[in-house]
């Protein structure tokens, strides 16, 4: 008997976690953090209904927190087996998990200060999910596998990772499961990137399969085209150059920052911009950019061509990676046009806050929103056209021009998801839509019925199905 359990990213976009069980093995795909949704904290603290030492292997699709963010809880809970992923994912995950533990411990310290006393039992859910130590014990469990190589991970179970084109090292997993009497092939799409995104290669659909789990984050919409989005970005940067304005871009440190640096580099290489200084003001983005520069074997044709011409796609004249907080603060007083890319991407913390505080009151400045902004975040208030926002407890007037560019998503839009599933139109495997809220996944469901006659299931947290 082969069973598949859904313990996250089922009716929501975060907390990815799936478990495959046979009579002789049990493996897990992803152990991500739940973020934002109502039961996030409860779900984060709830482990899957199995003893952790019983799990034989874990596979990680990619390094985003909603996929890797709870791995240290496995180690804390007694898991001692390997965590399989690509080498690049292993390196990016180390940066992400260390940062996550640091932020959680910082939050908890702030909470303890706030309550002026000892925490009670009911404050238990305020404690960090794990500590820096537990992260350091997790990282040595990570075992790298190359794309497109079959790897045995447990009795009767092998995996093969294919490029998902999402962030550096991201993979889709094709898992072959034999329970002693029959074999079932399961494909986990992981997060699927956009075709034509810069730097990285386009996503590959692993085939054939009996069962497919497909993400559906943007199952209900298409992004603006890459060409249109690039043109919008260029127009804003050219305007800023002419008017000596500053351009502040809140961006996720992994993926989005590198994409932006690449696009701006292309404009400069193409002579469309003069030497506009571009400051990358996020230690995490700087570390991740270093990894992008190390894994050039994962680049697409255009980025590879640049390397051949002795050009580094992510460091051209004009790009400055800041390090210290002092360097960061000096940008407040710097004059002339410049781009400042800083984290975090939703403006809920990090160095971006002081850049916004300084530049939002300036009618000559521009703020570019290039990523998803969650409900209730400062980024969302800017998108919604707030005239005043609160930063560090003070009211800040919004006089800068706020632009929203929707085309730089790291996720495939609806049409690209349907195209990703095209190789399955003849065989019609059993399909599950995950990693999407109900609206988007219902829309994708209807598209898949219409295009290929595939009637996908929409599982919920805790569902377990027999394959
Ligand atoms: Zn992701």
Boltz pocket constraint, residues with backbone or C-beta under 6 A from the ligand:
constraints:
  - pocket:
      binder: B
      contacts: [[A, 62], [A, 64], [A, 67], [A, 166], [A, 191]]
      max_distance: 6.0
